[in-house]
Amino acid sequence: MKQSKPRQLLSTKINEGVKAAIAAALEKHRKLGESIAVWQDGKVVILAADRIPPISTEK
């Protein structure tokens, strides 16, 4: 018999897509030397590119 993959909720697929897009954007900024704005401890903080940690996009 044919085994089917377990179905994922749409919200799970959306969440995974958003996480992947954020990881890609962070990596792009880090590699291009561009700063980013993040929310940290209730304030907006600008992180220089050299302060952006490398992100693993592998699952």
WOFEN-V78018 format. One record per helix or strand of 2 or more residues. SS is the DSSP state (@ for helix, = for strand). FROM is the first residue (numbers start at 0). LEN is the number of residues. Records with the same first field share a line. If there is no record, write none. Layout:
SS: FROM-LEN, FROM-LEN
This chain:
@: 9-23, 48-3
=: 35-5, 42-5
